[in-house]
Amino acid sequence: MNMQSTPTVPYYQETARECALFQTAHQLGMPLLLKGPTGCGKTRFVEHMAARLGKPLYTVACHDDLSAADLIGRYLLKGGETVWVDGPLTRAVREGGICYLDEVIEARKDVTVVLHPLTDNRRRLMIDRTGEDLVAPKDFMLVASYNPGYQNVLKRLKPSTRQRFLSVTFDFPEPAVETAVIAAESGLDPARVQPLVRVAGHIRALSGIDLEEGVSTRLLIYAASLMAGGMAVDPALEAAIIEPLSDEPDVQQALRDLIATVYG
């Protein structure tokens, strides 16, 4: 869990008026759900918008053991005394900040119980351990994300939760936009980025067949950054694309062959 507040605005390339949606949702006090594959820019989008709006951002990477207490807070022993320490959600509510729950679907079920009163007209956070009943200020915003591609019977947002959020779907950018993003983030010349984006397009067409998921824009930025730093294409793509995508030797070789068709 971390809190970010920086005067600089992280680079983000808008693709479908999602920035306007975020800003309007913030103004109206509405929660927002971001849906899309890993590494397509959801987290960067939230960082960008928080900086644009000048709001503190509390980011929580959700996982199987994340409980409501992790978000709200707990009593801790400090200097021989037991003191209450706010969790990231409580701090965001108190400060009128933005709380971003990344991959919210991974969190334990008791988390949604806490979120429901914050995502309707009540906008309240009840802290049973301290007896507080906080009313979220106008500037507070709850944002959550998840990857629908990994949904299954055991991990699925209930309709009662989904229908409390505005929602927007993210996907990998169009080639021209993705090229511009990767060039801006890595410093690699756009002419050298274009083959990387073509490779990504081919790999994503295989997603769901030999791979769990296609190559992310994040990994392409890693590869381009290595190349901009002087690394040759083959080792850069081996480290940033082939190895992260699969441990299977036959799949890795298929990826090498595919890359060779673009760079050969």
C-alpha atoms as an extended CHARMM CRD file, in Angstrom:
* protein
*
       264  EXT
         1         1  MET       CA              0.0000000000        0.0000000000        0.0000000000  PROA      1               0.0000000000
         2         2  ASN       CA              1.3530000000        3.4350000000       -0.7840000000  PROA      2               0.0000000000
         3         3  MET       CA              0.3020000000        7.0430000000       -0.9070000000  PROA      3               0.0000000000
         4         4  GLN       CA              1.3500000000        9.2630000000       -3.7470000000  PROA      4               0.0000000000
         5         5  SER       CA              1.0570000000       13.0330000000       -4.0380000000  PROA      5               0.0000000000
         6         6  THR       CA              3.2880000000       14.6880000000       -6.5920000000  PROA      6               0.0000000000
         7         7  PRO       CA              3.1470000000       18.0190000000       -8.4190000000  PROA      7               0.0000000000
         8         8  THR       CA              4.2160000000       16.3900000000      -11.6790000000  PROA      8               0.0000000000
         9         9  VAL       CA              1.5550000000       14.7430000000      -13.8330000000  PROA      9               0.0000000000
        10        10  PRO       CA              2.5270000000       11.2390000000      -15.0120000000  PROA      10              0.0000000000
        11        11  TYR       CA              2.3570000000       10.7820000000      -18.7660000000  PROA      11              0.0000000000
        12        12  TYR       CA             -0.8970000000        9.2830000000      -20.0260000000  PROA      12              0.0000000000
        13        13  GLN       CA             -2.3820000000        9.1910000000      -23.5410000000  PROA      13              0.0000000000
        14        14  GLU       CA             -6.1740000000        9.4020000000      -23.5260000000  PROA      14              0.0000000000
        15        15  THR       CA             -7.9190000000        7.0450000000      -25.9620000000  PROA      15              0.0000000000
        16        16  ALA       CA            -11.6850000000        7.3260000000      -25.4440000000  PROA      16              0.0000000000
        17        17  ARG       CA            -12.6210000000       10.3490000000      -23.2940000000  PROA      17              0.0000000000
        18        18  GLU       CA            -11.8670000000        8.4070000000      -20.1210000000  PROA      18              0.0000000000
        19        19  CYS       CA            -10.2410000000       11.5000000000      -18.5750000000  PROA      19              0.0000000000
        20        20  ALA       CA            -13.4550000000       13.4790000000      -18.9200000000  PROA      20              0.0000000000
        21        21  LEU       CA            -15.4100000000       10.6030000000      -17.3810000000  PROA      21              0.0000000000
        22        22  PHE       CA            -13.0550000000       10.4270000000      -14.4080000000  PROA      22              0.0000000000
        23        23  GLN       CA            -13.1890000000       14.1780000000      -13.8230000000  PROA      23              0.0000000000
        24        24  THR       CA            -16.9730000000       14.2710000000      -14.0090000000  PROA      24              0.0000000000
        25        25  ALA       CA            -17.2890000000       11.2530000000      -11.7020000000  PROA      25              0.0000000000
        26        26  HSD       CA            -15.0150000000       12.9840000000       -9.2110000000  PROA      26              0.0000000000
        27        27  GLN       CA            -17.0570000000       16.1750000000       -9.3440000000  PROA      27              0.0000000000
        28        28  LEU       CA            -20.2710000000       14.2380000000       -8.7390000000  PROA      28              0.0000000000
        29        29  GLY       CA            -18.8600000000       11.9850000000       -6.0130000000  PROA      29              0.0000000000
        30        30  MET       CA            -19.3780000000        8.8000000000       -8.0200000000  PROA      30              0.0000000000
        31        31  PRO       CA            -17.1810000000        5.6760000000       -7.7380000000  PROA      31              0.0000000000
        32        32  LEU       CA            -15.4900000000        4.3410000000      -10.8640000000  PROA      32              0.0000000000
        33        33  LEU       CA            -14.6240000000        0.7790000000      -11.9040000000  PROA      33              0.0000000000
        34        34  LEU       CA            -11.8680000000        0.1940000000      -14.4830000000  PROA      34              0.0000000000
        35        35  LYS       CA            -11.9360000000       -3.0720000000      -16.4170000000  PROA      35              0.0000000000
        36        36  GLY       CA             -9.1550000000       -4.3620000000      -18.6260000000  PROA      36              0.0000000000
        37        37  PRO       CA             -6.1370000000       -6.6490000000      -19.0770000000  PROA      37              0.0000000000
        38        38  THR       CA             -2.9460000000       -6.4800000000      -17.0680000000  PROA      38              0.0000000000
        39        39  GLY       CA             -0.5560000000       -3.7360000000      -18.0620000000  PROA      39              0.0000000000
        40        40  CYS       CA             -2.9170000000       -1.7670000000      -20.3200000000  PROA      40              0.0000000000
        41        41  GLY       CA             -2.6030000000        1.4950000000      -18.3660000000  PROA      41              0.0000000000
        42        42  LYS       CA             -5.3030000000        1.4050000000      -15.6790000000  PROA      42              0.0000000000
        43        43  THR       CA             -2.9900000000        2.2820000000      -12.8030000000  PROA      43              0.0000000000
        44        44  ARG       CA             -1.1340000000        4.9420000000      -14.7730000000  PROA      44              0.0000000000
        45        45  PHE       CA             -4.5000000000        6.4660000000      -15.7020000000  PROA      45              0.0000000000
        46        46  VAL       CA             -5.4830000000        6.8060000000      -12.0330000000  PROA      46              0.0000000000
        47        47  GLU       CA             -2.0750000000        8.2620000000      -11.1430000000  PROA      47              0.0000000000
        48        48  HSD       CA             -2.4080000000       10.7440000000      -13.9900000000  PROA      48              0.0000000000
        49        49  MET       CA             -5.8840000000       11.8560000000      -12.9850000000  PROA      49              0.0000000000
        50        50  ALA       CA             -5.0370000000       12.1640000000       -9.2780000000  PROA      50              0.0000000000
        51        51  ALA       CA             -2.1030000000       14.4070000000      -10.1680000000  PROA      51              0.0000000000
        52        52  ARG       CA             -4.2060000000       16.4670000000      -12.5860000000  PROA      52              0.0000000000
        53        53  LEU       CA             -6.8330000000       16.9950000000       -9.9110000000  PROA      53              0.0000000000
        54        54  GLY       CA             -4.2210000000       17.6690000000       -7.2330000000  PROA      54              0.0000000000
        55        55  LYS       CA             -5.5890000000       14.9780000000       -4.9270000000  PROA      55              0.0000000000
        56        56  PRO       CA             -3.6590000000       12.5770000000       -2.6810000000  PROA      56              0.0000000000
        57        57  LEU       CA             -3.7680000000        9.0470000000       -4.0600000000  PROA      57              0.0000000000
        58        58  TYR       CA             -3.8230000000        5.9300000000       -1.9000000000  PROA      58              0.0000000000
        59        59  THR       CA             -3.1830000000        2.8150000000       -3.9740000000  PROA      59              0.0000000000
        60        60  VAL       CA             -3.9460000000       -0.6340000000       -2.5730000000  PROA      60              0.0000000000
        61        61  ALA       CA             -2.7560000000       -3.7500000000       -4.4080000000  PROA      61              0.0000000000
        62        62  CYS       CA             -5.5140000000       -6.2130000000       -3.5070000000  PROA      62              0.0000000000
        63        63  HSD       CA             -4.7310000000       -9.8570000000       -2.7670000000  PROA      63              0.0000000000
        64        64  ASP       CA             -6.3270000000      -12.9590000000       -1.2730000000  PROA      64              0.0000000000
        65        65  ASP       CA             -5.4680000000      -12.0110000000        2.3070000000  PROA      65              0.0000000000
        66        66  LEU       CA             -6.5160000000       -8.3490000000        2.0830000000  PROA      66              0.0000000000
        67        67  SER       CA             -9.1730000000       -7.7720000000        4.7250000000  PROA      67              0.0000000000
        68        68  ALA       CA            -11.4410000000       -4.9020000000        5.6480000000  PROA      68              0.0000000000
        69        69  ALA       CA             -9.1340000000       -4.1230000000        8.5810000000  PROA      69              0.0000000000
        70        70  ASP       CA             -6.2350000000       -3.6250000000        6.1540000000  PROA      70              0.0000000000
        71        71  LEU       CA             -8.2510000000       -0.8770000000        4.4790000000  PROA      71              0.0000000000
        72        72  ILE       CA             -9.8780000000        0.7030000000        7.5240000000  PROA      72              0.0000000000
        73        73  GLY       CA             -7.0950000000        0.4530000000       10.1080000000  PROA      73              0.0000000000
        74        74  ARG       CA             -6.2780000000       -1.3080000000       13.3520000000  PROA      74              0.0000000000
        75        75  TYR       CA             -4.8800000000       -0.8480000000       16.8200000000  PROA      75              0.0000000000
        76        76  LEU       CA             -1.1020000000       -1.2290000000       16.9350000000  PROA      76              0.0000000000
        77        77  LEU       CA              1.4330000000       -1.2420000000       19.7570000000  PROA      77              0.0000000000
        78        78  LYS       CA              3.6730000000        1.8330000000       19.5540000000  PROA      78              0.0000000000
        79        79  GLY       CA              6.1070000000        2.8590000000       22.2610000000  PROA      79              0.0000000000
        80        80  GLY       CA              4.3980000000        0.6920000000       24.8110000000  PROA      80              0.0000000000
        81        81  GLU       CA              0.9800000000        2.1480000000       24.0070000000  PROA      81              0.0000000000
        82        82  THR       CA             -1.8680000000        0.8070000000       21.9290000000  PROA      82              0.0000000000
        83        83  VAL       CA             -2.8350000000        3.3740000000       19.3140000000  PROA      83              0.0000000000
        84        84  TRP       CA             -5.2710000000        3.4000000000       16.4280000000  PROA      84              0.0000000000
        85        85  VAL       CA             -3.6640000000        3.6410000000       12.9660000000  PROA      85              0.0000000000
        86        86  ASP       CA             -5.8510000000        4.5460000000        9.9930000000  PROA      86              0.0000000000
        87        87  GLY       CA             -5.7090000000        2.3140000000        6.9180000000  PROA      87              0.0000000000
        88        88  PRO       CA             -5.4200000000        3.7580000000        3.3870000000  PROA      88              0.0000000000
        89        89  LEU       CA             -9.1810000000        3.8840000000        2.8020000000  PROA      89              0.0000000000
        90        90  THR       CA             -9.7860000000        5.7570000000        6.0440000000  PROA      90              0.0000000000
        91        91  ARG       CA             -6.9730000000        8.2200000000        5.2820000000  PROA      91              0.0000000000
        92        92  ALA       CA             -8.4080000000        8.8850000000        1.8360000000  PROA      92              0.0000000000
        93        93  VAL       CA            -11.8450000000        9.5410000000        3.3330000000  PROA      93              0.0000000000
        94        94  ARG       CA            -10.5160000000       11.8550000000        6.0210000000  PROA      94              0.0000000000
        95        95  GLU       CA             -8.3770000000       13.8300000000        3.5430000000  PROA      95              0.0000000000
        96        96  GLY       CA            -10.8120000000       13.9280000000        0.6420000000  PROA      96              0.0000000000
        97        97  GLY       CA             -8.3980000000       11.9490000000       -1.4890000000  PROA      97              0.0000000000
        98        98  ILE       CA             -8.6510000000        9.1310000000       -4.0070000000  PROA      98              0.0000000000
        99        99  CYS       CA             -8.4710000000        5.5040000000       -2.9230000000  PROA      99              0.0000000000
       100       100  TYR       CA             -7.5830000000        3.1050000000       -5.7380000000  PROA      100             0.0000000000
       101       101  LEU       CA             -8.2080000000       -0.6130000000       -5.1780000000  PROA      101             0.0000000000
       102       102  ASP       CA             -6.1560000000       -2.3930000000       -7.8300000000  PROA      102             0.0000000000
       103       103  GLU       CA             -7.5610000000       -5.8390000000       -8.7400000000  PROA      103             0.0000000000
       104       104  VAL       CA            -10.3440000000       -5.4700000000       -6.1830000000  PROA      104             0.0000000000
       105       105  ILE       CA            -11.7140000000       -8.8740000000       -7.1570000000  PROA      105             0.0000000000
       106       106  GLU       CA             -8.7530000000      -10.4850000000       -5.3730000000  PROA      106             0.0000000000
       107       107  ALA       CA             -9.6930000000       -9.0630000000       -1.9590000000  PROA      107             0.0000000000
       108       108  ARG       CA            -11.6190000000      -10.9600000000        0.6930000000  PROA      108             0.0000000000
       109       109  LYS       CA            -15.4030000000      -10.7770000000        0.7020000000  PROA      109             0.0000000000
       110       110  ASP       CA            -15.5780000000       -8.6370000000        3.8300000000  PROA      110             0.0000000000
       111       111  VAL       CA            -14.0060000000       -5.7920000000        1.8480000000  PROA      111             0.0000000000
       112       112  THR       CA            -17.1330000000       -5.3190000000       -0.2840000000  PROA      112             0.0000000000
       113       113  VAL       CA            -19.2150000000       -4.9730000000        2.8930000000  PROA      113             0.0000000000
       114       114  VAL       CA            -17.0960000000       -1.9580000000        3.8190000000  PROA      114             0.0000000000
       115       115  LEU       CA            -17.2630000000       -0.4780000000        0.3190000000  PROA      115             0.0000000000
       116       116  HSD       CA            -21.0200000000       -0.6010000000       -0.1550000000  PROA      116             0.0000000000
       117       117  PRO       CA            -21.9070000000        2.3270000000        2.1530000000  PROA      117             0.0000000000
       118       118  LEU       CA            -19.2040000000        4.3980000000        0.4310000000  PROA      118             0.0000000000
       119       119  THR       CA            -20.5200000000        3.6920000000       -3.0590000000  PROA      119             0.0000000000
       120       120  ASP       CA            -24.1010000000        4.8290000000       -2.7010000000  PROA      120             0.0000000000
       121       121  ASN       CA            -25.8170000000        8.0040000000       -1.5450000000  PROA      121             0.0000000000
       122       122  ARG       CA            -24.7100000000        7.4240000000        2.0540000000  PROA      122             0.0000000000
       123       123  ARG       CA            -20.9750000000        7.8800000000        1.3150000000  PROA      123             0.0000000000
       124       124  ARG       CA            -20.1460000000        6.7110000000        4.8120000000  PROA      124             0.0000000000
       125       125  LEU       CA            -17.3150000000        4.6950000000        6.3230000000  PROA      125             0.0000000000
       126       126  MET       CA            -18.1740000000        2.9770000000        9.5660000000  PROA      126             0.0000000000
       127       127  ILE       CA            -15.2570000000        2.1180000000       11.8470000000  PROA      127             0.0000000000
       128       128  ASP       CA            -16.5890000000       -0.3580000000       14.3580000000  PROA      128             0.0000000000
       129       129  ARG       CA            -13.3780000000       -0.5490000000       16.3840000000  PROA      129             0.0000000000
       130       130  THR       CA            -13.3920000000        3.1810000000       17.1980000000  PROA      130             0.0000000000
       131       131  GLY       CA            -17.1170000000        3.8450000000       16.9710000000  PROA      131             0.0000000000
       132       132  GLU       CA            -16.6010000000        6.4550000000       14.2530000000  PROA      132             0.0000000000
       133       133  ASP       CA            -19.0210000000        7.0060000000       11.4110000000  PROA      133             0.0000000000
       134       134  LEU       CA            -17.1970000000        9.0800000000        8.8020000000  PROA      134             0.0000000000
       135       135  VAL       CA            -19.0450000000       10.9320000000        6.0710000000  PROA      135             0.0000000000
       136       136  ALA       CA            -16.8670000000       11.1450000000        2.9670000000  PROA      136             0.0000000000
       137       137  PRO       CA            -16.2240000000       14.7270000000        1.8670000000  PROA      137             0.0000000000
       138       138  LYS       CA            -17.0930000000       15.8550000000       -1.6440000000  PROA      138             0.0000000000
       139       139  ASP       CA            -13.5320000000       15.3850000000       -2.9370000000  PROA      139             0.0000000000
       140       140  PHE       CA            -13.2460000000       11.7430000000       -1.8620000000  PROA      140             0.0000000000
       141       141  MET       CA            -13.3870000000        9.2490000000       -4.7230000000  PROA      141             0.0000000000
       142       142  LEU       CA            -13.2520000000        5.4670000000       -4.7580000000  PROA      142             0.0000000000
       143       143  VAL       CA            -11.7300000000        3.8310000000       -7.8310000000  PROA      143             0.0000000000
       144       144  ALA       CA            -11.3590000000        0.0860000000       -8.3430000000  PROA      144             0.0000000000
       145       145  SER       CA            -10.0280000000       -2.1010000000      -11.1270000000  PROA      145             0.0000000000
       146       146  TYR       CA            -10.0020000000       -5.7170000000      -12.1630000000  PROA      146             0.0000000000
       147       147  ASN       CA             -9.1940000000       -7.9440000000      -15.1020000000  PROA      147             0.0000000000
       148       148  PRO       CA            -12.3480000000       -9.6310000000      -16.4620000000  PROA      148             0.0000000000
       149       149  GLY       CA            -10.1510000000      -12.1260000000      -18.3360000000  PROA      149             0.0000000000
       150       150  TYR       CA             -9.3720000000      -13.8780000000      -15.0490000000  PROA      150             0.0000000000
       151       151  GLN       CA            -12.9370000000      -14.1070000000      -13.8100000000  PROA      151             0.0000000000
       152       152  ASN       CA            -14.1700000000      -17.4860000000      -12.6470000000  PROA      152             0.0000000000
       153       153  VAL       CA            -16.9310000000      -18.9110000000      -10.4920000000  PROA      153             0.0000000000
       154       154  LEU       CA            -15.0140000000      -18.2740000000       -7.2690000000  PROA      154             0.0000000000
       155       155  LYS       CA            -13.8700000000      -14.7380000000       -8.1370000000  PROA      155             0.0000000000
       156       156  ARG       CA            -16.5630000000      -12.5780000000       -9.5920000000  PROA      156             0.0000000000
       157       157  LEU       CA            -17.9070000000       -9.2020000000       -8.5930000000  PROA      157             0.0000000000
       158       158  LYS       CA            -21.4990000000       -9.5330000000       -7.5060000000  PROA      158             0.0000000000
       159       159  PRO       CA            -24.0780000000       -7.4750000000       -9.4130000000  PROA      159             0.0000000000
       160       160  SER       CA            -24.8640000000       -5.6840000000       -6.1560000000  PROA      160             0.0000000000
       161       161  THR       CA            -21.2700000000       -4.4290000000       -6.1270000000  PROA      161             0.0000000000
       162       162  ARG       CA            -20.7770000000       -3.8130000000       -9.8500000000  PROA      162             0.0000000000
       163       163  GLN       CA            -23.9330000000       -1.7320000000      -10.0880000000  PROA      163             0.0000000000
       164       164  ARG       CA            -22.6590000000        0.7110000000       -7.4840000000  PROA      164             0.0000000000
       165       165  PHE       CA            -19.8870000000        1.8860000000       -9.8240000000  PROA      165             0.0000000000
       166       166  LEU       CA            -19.6430000000        3.7750000000      -13.0390000000  PROA      166             0.0000000000
       167       167  SER       CA            -17.5770000000        1.5610000000      -15.3140000000  PROA      167             0.0000000000
       168       168  VAL       CA            -15.2080000000        1.9000000000      -18.2460000000  PROA      168             0.0000000000
       169       169  THR       CA            -13.3610000000       -0.7520000000      -20.2280000000  PROA      169             0.0000000000
       170       170  PHE       CA             -9.6790000000       -0.3840000000      -20.9910000000  PROA      170             0.0000000000
       171       171  ASP       CA             -7.7950000000       -2.2460000000      -23.7030000000  PROA      171             0.0000000000
       172       172  PHE       CA             -4.4160000000       -2.0130000000      -25.3420000000  PROA      172             0.0000000000
       173       173  PRO       CA             -4.1300000000        1.1620000000      -27.4310000000  PROA      173             0.0000000000
       174       174  GLU       CA             -4.2820000000        1.3240000000      -31.1970000000  PROA      174             0.0000000000
       175       175  PRO       CA             -0.8140000000        0.8050000000      -32.7680000000  PROA      175             0.0000000000
       176       176  ALA       CA             -0.1570000000        4.4930000000      -33.4540000000  PROA      176             0.0000000000
       177       177  VAL       CA             -1.1490000000        5.4850000000      -29.9180000000  PROA      177             0.0000000000
       178       178  GLU       CA              0.7980000000        2.6390000000      -28.3250000000  PROA      178             0.0000000000
       179       179  THR       CA              3.8630000000        3.5790000000      -30.3590000000  PROA      179             0.0000000000
       180       180  ALA       CA              3.6370000000        7.1590000000      -29.0940000000  PROA      180             0.0000000000
       181       181  VAL       CA              3.2010000000        6.0030000000      -25.4740000000  PROA      181             0.0000000000
       182       182  ILE       CA              6.1590000000        3.6100000000      -25.5980000000  PROA      182             0.0000000000
       183       183  ALA       CA              8.4040000000        6.1760000000      -27.2910000000  PROA      183             0.0000000000
       184       184  ALA       CA              7.4900000000        8.8270000000      -24.7120000000  PROA      184             0.0000000000
       185       185  GLU       CA              8.0380000000        6.4950000000      -21.7550000000  PROA      185             0.0000000000
       186       186  SER       CA             11.2410000000        4.8120000000      -22.9530000000  PROA      186             0.0000000000
       187       187  GLY       CA             12.9790000000        7.4570000000      -25.0170000000  PROA      187             0.0000000000
       188       188  LEU       CA             13.3480000000        5.0150000000      -27.9180000000  PROA      188             0.0000000000
       189       189  ASP       CA             12.8980000000        6.4370000000      -31.4110000000  PROA      189             0.0000000000
       190       190  PRO       CA              9.3410000000        5.7950000000      -32.6990000000  PROA      190             0.0000000000
       191       191  ALA       CA             10.7440000000        4.0940000000      -35.8220000000  PROA      191             0.0000000000
       192       192  ARG       CA             12.3580000000        1.4860000000      -33.5540000000  PROA      192             0.0000000000
       193       193  VAL       CA              9.2190000000        1.1920000000      -31.4200000000  PROA      193             0.0000000000
       194       194  GLN       CA              6.9710000000        0.3120000000      -34.3670000000  PROA      194             0.0000000000
       195       195  PRO       CA              8.3380000000       -3.2490000000      -34.8070000000  PROA      195             0.0000000000
       196       196  LEU       CA              7.7930000000       -3.8380000000      -31.0710000000  PROA      196             0.0000000000
       197       197  VAL       CA              4.1510000000       -2.8460000000      -31.4440000000  PROA      197             0.0000000000
       198       198  ARG       CA              3.7850000000       -5.1660000000      -34.4510000000  PROA      198             0.0000000000
       199       199  VAL       CA              5.2360000000       -8.0110000000      -32.3730000000  PROA      199             0.0000000000
       200       200  ALA       CA              2.7270000000       -7.2250000000      -29.6360000000  PROA      200             0.0000000000
       201       201  GLY       CA             -0.1470000000       -7.3670000000      -32.0950000000  PROA      201             0.0000000000
       202       202  HSD       CA              0.8850000000      -10.8370000000      -33.2440000000  PROA      202             0.0000000000
       203       203  ILE       CA              1.3410000000      -12.0930000000      -29.6760000000  PROA      203             0.0000000000
       204       204  ARG       CA             -2.0250000000      -10.7180000000      -28.5390000000  PROA      204             0.0000000000
       205       205  ALA       CA             -3.6910000000      -12.6130000000      -31.3740000000  PROA      205             0.0000000000
       206       206  LEU       CA             -2.4000000000      -15.7840000000      -29.6720000000  PROA      206             0.0000000000
       207       207  SER       CA             -3.7780000000      -14.7930000000      -26.2550000000  PROA      207             0.0000000000
       208       208  GLY       CA             -6.0080000000      -17.4840000000      -24.8000000000  PROA      208             0.0000000000
       209       209  ILE       CA             -4.4940000000      -20.1800000000      -27.0220000000  PROA      209             0.0000000000
       210       210  ASP       CA             -0.8800000000      -20.6770000000      -25.9550000000  PROA      210             0.0000000000
       211       211  LEU       CA             -0.6770000000      -17.8030000000      -23.4880000000  PROA      211             0.0000000000
       212       212  GLU       CA             -2.7970000000      -16.7970000000      -20.5260000000  PROA      212             0.0000000000
       213       213  GLU       CA             -2.6780000000      -13.1920000000      -21.6600000000  PROA      213             0.0000000000
       214       214  GLY       CA             -1.1050000000      -11.0680000000      -24.3740000000  PROA      214             0.0000000000
       215       215  VAL       CA              1.9730000000       -8.9090000000      -23.8710000000  PROA      215             0.0000000000
       216       216  SER       CA              1.2520000000       -5.7290000000      -21.9370000000  PROA      216             0.0000000000
       217       217  THR       CA              2.1480000000       -2.1900000000      -22.8910000000  PROA      217             0.0000000000
       218       218  ARG       CA              4.2060000000       -2.1530000000      -19.6910000000  PROA      218             0.0000000000
       219       219  LEU       CA              6.4260000000       -4.9740000000      -20.9550000000  PROA      219             0.0000000000
       220       220  LEU       CA              6.8480000000       -3.2280000000      -24.2890000000  PROA      220             0.0000000000
       221       221  ILE       CA              8.0350000000       -0.1320000000      -22.4290000000  PROA      221             0.0000000000
       222       222  TYR       CA             10.5190000000       -2.3190000000      -20.5480000000  PROA      222             0.0000000000
       223       223  ALA       CA             11.8160000000       -3.7660000000      -23.8130000000  PROA      223             0.0000000000
       224       224  ALA       CA             12.0710000000       -0.3470000000      -25.4450000000  PROA      224             0.0000000000
       225       225  SER       CA             13.8420000000        1.0610000000      -22.3810000000  PROA      225             0.0000000000
       226       226  LEU       CA             16.4520000000       -1.6990000000      -22.5510000000  PROA      226             0.0000000000
       227       227  MET       CA             16.9710000000       -0.9820000000      -26.2270000000  PROA      227             0.0000000000
       228       228  ALA       CA             17.1910000000        2.7580000000      -25.6040000000  PROA      228             0.0000000000
       229       229  GLY       CA             19.8310000000        1.9680000000      -22.9900000000  PROA      229             0.0000000000
       230       230  GLY       CA             21.9700000000        0.2340000000      -25.5950000000  PROA      230             0.0000000000
       231       231  MET       CA             20.8940000000       -3.4090000000      -25.3250000000  PROA      231             0.0000000000
       232       232  ALA       CA             20.5270000000       -5.3550000000      -28.5630000000  PROA      232             0.0000000000
       233       233  VAL       CA             17.0430000000       -6.3290000000      -29.7260000000  PROA      233             0.0000000000
       234       234  ASP       CA             17.2700000000      -10.0960000000      -29.0910000000  PROA      234             0.0000000000
       235       235  PRO       CA             18.3720000000      -10.0040000000      -25.4260000000  PROA      235             0.0000000000
       236       236  ALA       CA             16.0310000000       -7.0890000000      -24.7170000000  PROA      236             0.0000000000
       237       237  LEU       CA             13.0150000000       -8.9850000000      -26.0440000000  PROA      237             0.0000000000
       238       238  GLU       CA             14.1270000000      -12.1830000000      -24.3530000000  PROA      238             0.0000000000
       239       239  ALA       CA             14.2230000000      -10.4860000000      -20.9460000000  PROA      239             0.0000000000
       240       240  ALA       CA             11.2140000000       -8.1990000000      -21.3380000000  PROA      240             0.0000000000
       241       241  ILE       CA              8.7920000000      -10.2830000000      -23.4160000000  PROA      241             0.0000000000
       242       242  ILE       CA              9.6440000000      -13.9600000000      -23.8590000000  PROA      242             0.0000000000
       243       243  GLU       CA             10.6690000000      -14.8550000000      -20.3060000000  PROA      243             0.0000000000
       244       244  PRO       CA              7.8660000000      -12.9070000000      -18.5640000000  PROA      244             0.0000000000
       245       245  LEU       CA              5.1350000000      -14.3890000000      -20.7950000000  PROA      245             0.0000000000
       246       246  SER       CA              5.8640000000      -18.0780000000      -20.3970000000  PROA      246             0.0000000000
       247       247  ASP       CA              8.0310000000      -20.6920000000      -18.6730000000  PROA      247             0.0000000000
       248       248  GLU       CA              7.2500000000      -23.3380000000      -21.3000000000  PROA      248             0.0000000000
       249       249  PRO       CA             10.2010000000      -23.9620000000      -23.6620000000  PROA      249             0.0000000000
       250       250  ASP       CA              7.9690000000      -24.6970000000      -26.6540000000  PROA      250             0.0000000000
       251       251  VAL       CA              5.9410000000      -21.5160000000      -26.1130000000  PROA      251             0.0000000000
       252       252  GLN       CA              9.1070000000      -19.4790000000      -25.6660000000  PROA      252             0.0000000000
       253       253  GLN       CA             10.4810000000      -20.8500000000      -28.9280000000  PROA      253             0.0000000000
       254       254  ALA       CA              7.2160000000      -20.0310000000      -30.6910000000  PROA      254             0.0000000000
       255       255  LEU       CA              7.5410000000      -16.4630000000      -29.4330000000  PROA      255             0.0000000000
       256       256  ARG       CA             11.1210000000      -16.2680000000      -30.7220000000  PROA      256             0.0000000000
       257       257  ASP       CA              9.9820000000      -17.5110000000      -34.1000000000  PROA      257             0.0000000000
       258       258  LEU       CA              7.1800000000      -14.9650000000      -34.1720000000  PROA      258             0.0000000000
       259       259  ILE       CA              9.5620000000      -12.1530000000      -33.2580000000  PROA      259             0.0000000000
       260       260  ALA       CA             11.9280000000      -13.3020000000      -36.0130000000  PROA      260             0.0000000000
       261       261  THR       CA              9.1790000000      -12.8080000000      -38.5960000000  PROA      261             0.0000000000
       262       262  VAL       CA              9.0700000000       -9.1140000000      -37.6490000000  PROA      262             0.0000000000
       263       263  TYR       CA             12.7640000000       -8.4930000000      -37.0150000000  PROA      263             0.0000000000
       264       264  GLY       CA             14.1870000000      -11.0830000000      -39.4250000000  PROA      264             0.0000000000
